[in-house]
Amino acid sequence: MEIGAILLSASITIRNIMRTKTDTLSDTQRQQLVAKMRQEEQQRQLGYREQALKLFPHVCARCTREFEGKNLRELTVHHKDHDHDNNPPDGSNWELLCIYCHDHEHTRAIQNDRASLTADASPQQETLSHSPFANLAETLKKK
């Protein structure tokens, strides 16, 4: 199944969800719907993962660890712009990362987002009104 067909199927599924009130779905229908959406997501991921594995050497772009055989499953496709729907056929938005470097990359992105949010907020006041070690250096010099 082509990526375009998968995306079309997913968008039709989403439209059907939006039209149907989730309160009226039975548990079985919900489970079937979730299973179908997960299957479509897996097919979409397999499509660009397989393309990336054909385009790039099986080496982590960060730690340069090589992968082959059974441990090839530890090599993941990272979207440089963090948009999982941006899958150009030339692979310009992808890089292969091992699972550890991939987790680190996303953790770093989350931390950067949080830092930018706190930097944009108004300056915070100090939470401590008393510092128990403020005069410690002076006390030690006296002894």
GIVEN-V797716 format. One line per field, one symbol per residue. ss: DSSP state (H for helix, E for strand, C for the rest). phi: phi as a letter, one per 40 degrees, with the letter a starting at -180 (. if undefined). A space follows every 10 residues. Layout:
ss=???
phi=???
This chain:
ss=CCHHHHHHHH HHHHHHHHHC CHHHCCHHHH HHHHHHHHHH HHHHHHHHHH HHHHHCCCEC CCCCCECCHH HHHHEEEEEC CCCCCCCCCC CCCEEEEEHH HHHHHHHHHH HHHHHHHHHH CCCCCCCCCC CCCCCHHHHH HHC
phi=.ccccccccc cccccccccc cccccccccc cccccccccc cccccccccc cccccbccbc cccgccbagc cccccbcbcc cgbcccbccc gcbbacbccc cccccccccc cccccccccc ccdccccccb bcbdbccccc ccc
